[in-house]
Amino acid sequence: MDILALCLETITNDIKHRVDPALLNHIITSVCLLDPARIRWLQTLSGHTDWVNVIASWNGKLVSGSFDKTVKIWDVADGRCVQTLRGHTGWVWSLAVWGDKLASGGDNSIRVWNADGTCERTLLGHAAAVWALTAFKDKLASGSSDHSIKIWSRAGNCEKTLTGHNDGGYALTVWDGRLVSGSGNEIKLWDVGTGSCLKTFYGHSGMIPALTVWQGRLVSGSGGNTIKVWNQMGVCVMTLQGHTAYVRTLVVWEGLLVSGSWDHSVKLWNAKGECVRTLKGHTGYVQCLAVHEGKLVSGGDDKLVRAWGYT
């Protein structure tokens, strides 16, 4: 029995005489729309001339960064690129929404953009490419292949440099108020105030380019083709297997964990660690994922951005 039939039968038998008809219809519609089997490719955005490496949602628009050295702003409703931000002299690796600003990282620098597309300032200090960015409280954190993580103030000053990784800072996230970084095959949890590493998590066999938080736990994706779920003690409580290549990107969408891989697929996982759907559409590596206005969005080395949703 499929989920549609099951939810209809359950509701009809158990609560149809006790629930207002309008609420009953809402319950049926909501449950059925969240059936992963009903996810479809909705739209493709084209315009980049090289890999789409990172995407984000900012000021009601979708934003993408590419190896073509540009950041593009999209109106997903009609598929138009409404603005192209130029200034990076190398590949754009990272994006982060920082208050009402957008930050982009790439060629040893970070650019901070205003809503009108003007560059407010450029942050300099890294000695190599800026692979990762995340807003942290009112600060901006950046991770670089120079093996350092830097903390920046709104005024554009580097307030602290965190060191300890033996490889580049390839992923950043915030977990329970703490900054977390992924580098090489290790994850570090930081006390940014003192600059000290509180804990190092080990378990992956390859580089860690993806971090997110799901159901209160830290989740990491790696070049070992696996996804690991961690508790606050640094213990891996679950390993998700199914991808056949590098797990490059992670995001949470509609309560599900979503992963993108160099095996050209996007996978959706439930709380039990079961893969409930595999999305195929990209013809190459899946480099990035984001959520924009309720839709799942993916980008890859096929130079395309794809939007997915429930139908």
C-alpha positions, 0 to 999 in steps of 0.5 A: 500500500502506498503512502497516499492510500495508507494516510487516507485509510488511517485518517478515515477509519480513526478520526474522520468523525472527530476532525473538522472537514477543513482540517482533515483536508489539510492533514491529507494534503500535507502528508501526501505532499511530503511523500518523497516519491512525489519529488520532481525536477521543476526547473533548470537555471543556466548561465554559468560557463563553468562548475556551479560550486555553491548556492544560497538563498538571499533576500528572496533570490537564489544566489550561485557561485561558480568556477567562472569567477562570478556570483549570479542572482536568480529569480527562480520564479521565471528562471532569469539571472537578474544580476551578475556580481563580478570582482573575484579573480579566481574560482568562487568556492563559498557563499554565506548570508551575513545579516543583510549582506552576502559574503563570497569567498574564493581567490584568497579574498572574501567580498561582502556585497550589498543588496544592490549588488555593489561590493561594500568591502573586500576582506584580505588575510588568507594566503590561499583560497577561501573554501568555506564561509558561515555567519557566526553570531554577528561575525563571519567565519572563513575557512581556507586551504591555508589551514586556518579559520578566521573570524571577521568583524562587521567592520571587516577586521580579522579578530581571531585566527584559529589554527590546529588543522593540518589541512584546509578548512573545507567546511564550516557550520554552527552547532549548538552555538559553537563553530565547527570545522571540517578539514582533512579527515577530522572535525574540530569543535571550537571555543571561538572566544579563547581560540581553543579547540574543544574536541576533535572528531575522527572516523572519516577516511577521506576529506570532509567538505560538508557539514550540517546540523540535523535533528540536533546532531552534527552531520558530516559528508566525506571523500570516503563516500559516507555520511556520519551523524555525531553526538555532542560527545564526538561519538559517531551514532550513525553512518549512512552508506549508499553513495558510490563517490565523494559526498560533497554537500549536505542540507536539511529539507522538509525534515530529511537529510539531503546529500549531493555526491560526485556519483551524480546523485542527490539522496534523501535520508530519513531519521533511521538513516534509510535512503528514501529517494535518489534524485537523478538529473545532473550529468556530472558531480553534484557540488552544492545544495540549498533550500530556497522558498521551499524548494530543494536546489542543486548545482554541479559541474554540468554548469547548471542549477536545478530546482526540485519540489513536491508535485 
